[in-house]
Amino acid sequence: MTRYSSIRNLDWTLLAFVLAIATLGVLQIYSATRNTVWRGAHTKQIVYILAGMALMWLISQIDYHALLDRVPLLYLLSVLGLVVVYAIGDVRRGSKRWIALGSFNFQVSEFVKLVLILLVARYFSEVRRDTVSGSDLLKIGGLVGLPILLVMKQPDLGTALTYVPIAAGGVLLAGLRWKHLAVLAVAGALVVPVWWTHVAKSYQKERVMTFVVPDRDPRGSGYQLIQSRIAVGAGGLWGKGIAKGSQTQLRFLPVPHTDFIFSAYAEEHGFTGVLLALALYFVVLMRIIYNAQTAADRAGSFLCVCVCALLLFHLLVNVGMVIGRMPVTGIPLPLMSYGGSSMLAVFLMLGLVNNVRLRRFVN
């Protein structure tokens, strides 16, 4: 531990905006779950936030170079963990995503994100070329692709997709040639039809079709998306007020404290509240980029950029989903959606960012 690793040297600006977003989430969870079977979820969320802050501090005290040195072991454990989930995980709504640890449901796939961030940072920080080669793309694609396939087997396509921006952030920072980008685009165009025909589950196809034509099944597969859009539009400029949203309080909007929390928030806080929340997220992302720019080495920069890419992907997909501009994928809104594993994983990522910050003056 260096003399720079004191609590006063943390990025308190980043932490302040993070806690502001988390506070909005707690208030919205309280509003969305009062007088429901989920009543008291906001109290659990506060516990998750406090535990997350403790984990953030702990991981910031372990030199990230030591974590990078242990990437092979961490990667092996993460793959093993995903296999264990597939074998003995709890089945809920047709998916095996969690391992029950008492009253806490541990979602291994959320913490695999941390390992992949470390993996990508270590790999590309050791590449001493101006741009990545084709072999680099194949190697990193295989390393990230294995967890993606294991998570898709649960099945959990939404979480599997969140692993892609981690690799993409590392590739873009390392330098991507136009010809490689073209090859990736062509490969993606070829893979999508194969996935649709031979891999995609019926409910996944239904979600895509509902995204294209939301009104094709308004009382079935399209119900959630339609109610979400109604809730967002009903908020108007100033919103209906806390615990006064009709879509949320009358339970037209399903599970408004998890994936669709932004819909409930938009209804009760309006366009002004949405702008406030997005501004808070913008500052958080910019602070992470700032820490990437001031990192002591390439590895630190890659860690911060990968964290930023992942959080940005979560934000764009979740907000796009609730307004009908993205298919429903089940990707939570960072720091706002209810969930212990997601909250703890995000704070651990922020711990990596602060880890880099604390050692920015270390040679």
C-alpha positions as a printed Julia matrix, in Angstrom:
363×3 Matrix{Float64}:
   0.0     0.0     0.0
   1.42    3.37   -1.01
   1.12    6.69    0.73
  -1.38    7.7    -1.98
  -3.89    5.03   -0.95
  -5.68    7.1     1.68
  -9.41    7.69    1.67
  -8.98   11.41    0.96
  -7.4    10.62   -2.4
 -10.46    8.8    -3.7
 -12.38   10.45   -6.54
 -14.93   12.11   -4.29
 -16.53   13.95   -7.2
 -17.23   10.61   -8.88
 -18.49    9.11   -5.63
 -20.8    12.06   -4.94
 -22.52   11.75   -8.3
 -22.71    7.97   -7.96
 -24.43    8.3    -4.59
 -26.79   10.92   -6.04
 -27.91    8.42   -8.71
 -28.19    5.63   -6.13
 -30.34    7.9    -3.93
 -32.71    8.57   -6.82
 -32.91    4.82   -7.28
 -33.73    4.17   -3.63
 -36.49    6.8    -3.67
 -37.97    5.35   -6.85
 -37.8     1.79   -5.52
 -39.66    2.94   -2.4
 -42.32    4.63   -4.52
 -42.69    1.69   -6.91
 -42.88   -1.03   -4.26
 -45.0     0.54   -1.52
 -48.08   -1.56   -0.75
 -46.8    -4.42   -2.92
 -45.23   -7.82   -2.29
 -41.84   -6.11   -2.82
 -42.43   -3.64    0.02
 -39.18   -2.92    1.86
 -37.01   -3.45   -1.21
 -35.63    0.07   -0.82
 -34.2    -0.9     2.6
 -32.37   -3.85    1.06
 -31.11   -1.56   -1.69
 -29.59    0.77    0.92
 -27.8    -2.23    2.45
 -26.48   -3.19   -0.99
 -25.2     0.36   -1.53
 -23.4     0.44    1.82
 -21.9    -3.01    1.19
 -20.9    -1.86   -2.28
 -19.07    1.17   -0.9
 -17.16   -1.08    1.48
 -16.18   -3.4    -1.38
 -15.21   -0.4    -3.5
 -12.79    0.74   -0.81
 -11.38   -2.75   -0.31
 -10.67   -3.37   -3.98
  -9.15    0.09   -4.35
  -6.53   -0.87   -1.77
  -5.27   -3.87   -3.76
  -2.79   -2.69   -6.38
  -4.47   -3.31   -9.71
  -1.22   -4.71  -11.06
  -1.51   -7.52   -8.53
  -5.06   -8.17   -9.76
  -3.86   -8.2   -13.37
  -1.19  -10.77  -12.47
  -3.93  -13.09  -11.22
  -6.16  -12.8   -14.28
  -5.59  -16.42  -15.46
  -6.77  -17.79  -12.09
  -9.68  -15.34  -11.88
 -10.75  -16.21  -15.43
 -10.65  -19.93  -14.67
 -12.72  -19.41  -11.51
 -15.26  -17.28  -13.37
 -15.73  -19.91  -16.09
 -16.04  -22.6   -13.43
 -18.58  -20.46  -11.59
 -20.73  -20.14  -14.73
 -20.6   -23.9   -15.21
 -21.69  -24.43  -11.59
 -24.61  -22.03  -12.07
 -25.72  -23.92  -15.16
 -25.49  -27.19  -13.26
 -27.07  -26.38   -9.89
 -28.38  -22.82  -10.11
 -31.9   -21.85   -9.05
 -34.41  -21.95  -11.91
 -36.55  -18.81  -12.12
 -38.77  -17.91  -15.05
 -37.08  -20.62  -17.08
 -33.5   -19.42  -16.45
 -30.62  -20.55  -14.24
 -28.87  -17.32  -13.26
 -28.5   -17.4    -9.48
 -26.99  -19.38   -6.67
 -28.91  -19.0    -3.42
 -26.72  -17.93   -0.49
 -29.24  -17.69    2.31
 -31.48  -14.7     1.61
 -29.04  -13.33   -1.0
 -29.19  -14.56   -4.59
 -25.68  -14.48   -6.04
 -25.56  -13.85   -9.81
 -22.15  -15.05  -10.97
 -22.51  -13.52  -14.44
 -22.51  -10.0   -12.95
 -19.11  -10.51  -11.32
 -17.67  -12.13  -14.44
 -17.79   -8.61  -15.91
 -15.05   -7.58  -13.47
 -12.83  -10.47  -14.52
 -13.32   -9.67  -18.2
 -12.43   -6.01  -17.56
  -9.18   -7.15  -15.93
  -8.6    -9.67  -18.73
  -9.03   -7.16  -21.54
  -6.93   -4.54  -19.73
  -4.08   -6.99  -19.18
  -4.14   -8.34  -22.73
  -4.13   -5.0   -24.56
  -1.76   -3.28  -22.14
   0.82   -5.86  -23.18
   0.28   -5.22  -26.91
   3.08   -2.94  -28.07
   1.65   -2.01  -31.47
  -0.24    1.04  -32.67
  -3.17   -1.12  -33.76
  -4.42   -4.57  -32.88
  -3.78   -7.44  -35.28
  -6.2   -10.02  -36.59
  -4.75  -12.61  -34.22
  -5.35  -10.24  -31.29
  -9.01   -9.96  -32.27
  -9.33  -13.73  -32.54
  -7.68  -14.31  -29.16
  -9.69  -11.73  -27.26
 -12.83  -12.84  -29.08
 -12.27  -16.42  -27.94
 -11.51  -15.43  -24.34
 -14.58  -13.21  -24.04
 -16.69  -15.49  -26.23
 -16.51  -18.47  -23.86
 -18.26  -16.67  -20.96
 -20.76  -15.25  -23.46
 -21.7   -18.74  -24.61
 -21.97  -20.03  -21.04
 -24.25  -17.14  -20.01
 -26.38  -17.6   -23.14
 -26.9   -21.21  -22.07
 -28.58  -20.09  -18.81
 -30.25  -18.51  -20.91
 -29.47  -14.82  -20.31
 -28.85  -13.05  -23.59
 -28.99   -9.59  -22.0
 -26.11  -10.16  -19.6
 -24.14  -12.01  -22.3
 -24.4    -8.95  -24.55
 -22.93   -6.74  -21.82
 -19.61   -8.58  -22.17
 -19.24   -7.31  -25.74
 -18.67   -3.6   -24.92
 -15.9    -4.58  -22.5
 -13.94   -6.15  -25.36
 -15.0    -3.38  -27.75
 -13.73   -0.67  -25.4
 -10.34   -2.36  -25.16
 -10.1    -2.9   -28.93
 -11.0     0.7   -29.75
  -8.49    2.11  -27.27
  -5.78   -0.23  -28.52
  -6.44    0.84  -32.12
  -8.69   -0.86  -34.67
  -7.94   -0.92  -38.38
 -10.74   -0.12  -40.81
 -10.33   -3.45  -42.6
 -10.77   -5.31  -39.33
 -13.87   -3.25  -38.56
 -15.27   -4.16  -41.97
 -14.56   -7.86  -41.37
 -16.27   -7.7   -37.98
 -19.3    -6.0   -39.53
 -19.57   -8.66  -42.25
 -19.11  -11.45  -39.69
 -21.85   -9.95  -37.53
 -24.18   -9.71  -40.54
 -23.58  -13.4   -41.24
 -23.93  -14.55  -37.63
 -27.25  -12.81  -36.93
 -29.32  -14.9   -39.41
 -27.71  -18.1   -38.11
 -28.48  -17.1   -34.52
 -32.05  -16.22  -35.44
 -32.65  -19.51  -37.25
 -30.82  -22.03  -35.09
 -30.03  -20.5   -31.68
 -32.6   -17.88  -30.66
 -35.29  -19.01  -28.24
 -38.92  -18.4   -29.07
 -39.27  -15.7   -26.41
 -36.19  -13.91  -27.78
 -37.69  -13.88  -31.27
 -40.94  -12.62  -29.8
 -39.13   -9.73  -28.1
 -37.51   -8.68  -31.36
 -40.81   -8.89  -33.24
 -42.5    -6.89  -30.48
 -39.79   -4.24  -30.76
 -40.44   -3.96  -34.49
 -44.25   -3.93  -34.11
 -45.15   -3.15  -30.45
 -48.92   -3.3   -31.1
 -48.92   -6.8   -32.61
 -49.74   -8.35  -29.19
 -50.72   -5.5   -26.84
 -51.96   -7.77  -24.06
 -49.17  -10.31  -24.33
 -45.56   -9.83  -25.41
 -46.07   -6.14  -26.2
 -47.77   -5.25  -22.91
 -44.63   -4.34  -20.96
 -43.21   -2.11  -23.68
 -46.52   -0.36  -24.33
 -47.08    0.38  -20.63
 -43.5     1.61  -20.33
 -43.96    4.09  -23.16
 -47.24    5.27  -21.68
 -45.53    5.83  -18.32
 -42.68    7.83  -19.88
 -45.11    9.99  -21.86
 -47.43   10.51  -18.9
 -44.68   12.22  -16.93
 -44.85   15.37  -19.01
 -42.44   18.17  -18.14
 -42.44   18.03  -14.34
 -43.84   14.57  -13.59
 -46.75   13.49  -11.43
 -44.79   13.46   -8.18
 -43.35   10.76   -5.95
 -45.81    7.87   -5.43
 -48.39    9.57   -7.71
 -47.7     7.9   -11.05
 -50.81    6.08  -12.26
 -48.96    3.52  -14.4
 -46.65    2.72  -11.5
 -49.0     2.93   -8.52
 -51.91    1.15  -10.23
 -49.52   -1.67  -11.28
 -50.0    -1.3   -15.03
 -46.2    -1.23  -15.33
 -44.76   -4.67  -14.41
 -41.81   -4.87  -11.98
 -41.17   -1.1   -12.03
 -38.3    -1.36   -9.51
 -35.95   -3.48  -11.64
 -35.4    -3.3   -15.4
 -38.16   -0.73  -16.0
 -37.34    1.57  -13.1
 -36.53    4.39  -15.52
 -40.11    4.26  -16.85
 -41.5     4.68  -13.34
 -38.97    7.43  -12.63
 -39.89    9.3   -15.84
 -43.6     9.16  -14.99
 -43.17   10.56  -11.5
 -40.38   13.07  -12.22
 -41.05   14.06  -15.82
 -38.72   15.32  -18.51
 -36.91   17.55  -16.01
 -36.14   14.61  -13.75
 -34.97   12.53  -16.72
 -32.56   15.29  -17.75
 -31.23   15.45  -14.19
 -30.62   11.7   -14.05
 -28.94   11.61  -17.46
 -26.76   14.58  -16.48
 -25.64   12.72  -13.36
 -24.75    9.68  -15.46
 -22.87   11.89  -17.92
 -20.7    13.33  -15.15
 -19.98    9.84  -13.8
 -18.86    8.62  -17.21
 -16.73   11.73  -17.8
 -15.02   11.3   -14.42
 -14.16    7.72  -15.33
 -12.67    8.91  -18.62
 -10.73   11.58  -16.73
  -9.24    8.9   -14.51
  -8.32    6.94  -17.63
  -6.49    9.98  -19.0
  -4.54   10.51  -15.77
  -3.65    6.83  -15.23
  -0.02    5.99  -14.58
   0.14    3.34  -17.33
  -1.71    1.69  -20.2
  -3.23   -0.97  -17.97
  -4.89    1.65  -15.78
  -6.27    3.46  -18.83
  -7.7     0.24  -20.23
  -9.35   -0.62  -16.91
 -11.15    2.73  -16.74
 -12.17    2.73  -20.42
 -13.61   -0.79  -20.18
 -15.63    0.18  -17.1
 -16.9     3.28  -18.89
 -17.84    1.3   -22.02
 -19.79   -1.23  -19.97
 -21.72    1.37  -17.95
 -22.47    3.39  -21.1
 -23.82    0.26  -22.8
 -26.06   -0.48  -19.8
 -27.36    3.09  -19.82
 -28.04    3.3   -23.56
 -29.72   -0.11  -23.79
 -31.88    0.3   -20.68
 -33.07    3.83  -21.5
 -33.53    2.86  -25.15
 -35.55   -0.17  -24.04
 -38.03    1.74  -21.86
 -38.81    4.26  -24.63
 -39.15    1.57  -27.29
 -35.93    2.25  -29.19
 -34.27   -1.03  -28.16
 -35.67   -4.56  -27.73
 -36.49   -5.69  -24.18
 -33.32   -7.42  -22.96
 -33.5    -7.44  -19.16
 -30.4    -5.26  -18.74
 -30.68   -3.25  -15.46
 -30.02    0.46  -15.1
 -26.74    0.84  -13.18
 -27.06    2.2    -9.63
 -30.84    2.64   -9.91
 -32.39   -0.77  -10.63
 -33.03   -2.98   -7.62
 -30.6    -5.88   -7.29
 -27.78   -6.89   -5.0
 -25.42   -8.58   -7.47
 -25.71   -5.75   -9.99
 -25.16   -3.05   -7.36
 -22.15   -4.78   -5.8
 -20.6    -5.43   -9.22
 -20.94   -1.76  -10.23
 -19.31   -0.56   -7.01
 -16.48   -3.05   -7.52
 -15.95   -1.57  -10.99
 -15.85    1.89   -9.46
 -13.34    0.48   -6.99
 -11.11   -0.45   -9.94
 -11.41    3.12  -11.23
 -10.41    4.51   -7.84
  -7.64    1.92   -7.68
  -6.18    3.46  -10.82
  -6.68    6.97   -9.47
  -4.91    6.25   -6.17
  -1.81    5.06   -8.05
  -1.72    7.7   -10.77
   1.51    9.21   -9.35
   3.22    5.88   -8.75
   6.01    4.97  -11.16
